[in-house]
């Protein structure tokens, strides 16, 4: 215990004598920051190959873009959320869906056909159930 106290006292005296500045050296220099590890193009940057784009971006028609069924959230490409998935913003949902009350849903004038939101049917159009009918229309006898 006495040795530990002596070491602490020596350290405090050394700090008082030589100042309390701590210098940390780094082995990273500006040329390292330009190396391939640190390079990467972000969303909408011009590219020739996918390897030039960062994260989950791919090179599409000469620009870094999210791959199909993925959306840019401002930082990364995330998978689009499907019908009835929880959401915070419409941009998270599949292209035909809206974030309504925290859930990806079709707009009121549309219905989910199992793949996308489509317009509800009008009077005298062939239907299979009332959910597909617009306004106050009902599906009766097809």
Residue pairs with C-beta under 8 A, 6 or more apart in sequence:
32 38
39 52
40 52
40 53
40 54
40 55
41 47
41 52
41 53
41 54
41 57
41 64
42 53
42 54
42 57
42 64
43 57
43 64
43 65
43 66
43 72
44 63
44 64
44 65
45 52
45 53
45 63
45 64
46 62
46 63
47 53
47 59
47 62
47 63
47 64
48 59
48 62
49 59
50 57
50 58
50 59
52 59
52 64
53 59
53 64
54 64
55 76
55 77
56 66
56 67
56 70
56 76
56 77
57 64
57 65
57 66
57 67
57 77
58 64
58 65
58 66
58 67
59 65
66 72
66 77
67 77
69 79
69 80
69 94
70 77
70 78
70 79
70 80
71 77
71 78
71 80
71 91
71 92
73 91
73 92
78 92
80 92
80 93
80 94
80 95
81 87
81 92
81 93
81 94
81 97
81 104
82 93
82 94
82 97
82 104
83 94
83 97
83 104
83 105
83 106
83 112
84 103
84 104
84 105
85 93
85 103
85 104
86 102
86 103
86 104
87 93
87 99
87 102
87 103
87 104
88 99
88 102
89 99
90 97
90 98
90 99
92 99
92 104
93 99
93 104
94 104
94 116
95 116
96 106
96 110
96 116
96 117
97 104
97 105
97 106
97 117
98 104
98 105
98 106
98 107
99 105
105 112
106 112
106 117
107 117
109 119
109 120
109 134
110 117
110 118
110 119
110 120
111 117
111 118
111 120
111 131
111 132
119 134
120 132
120 133
120 134
120 135
121 127
121 132
121 133
121 134
121 137
122 134
122 137
123 137
126 142
127 133
127 139
127 142
128 139
128 142
129 139
130 137
130 138
130 139
132 139
133 139
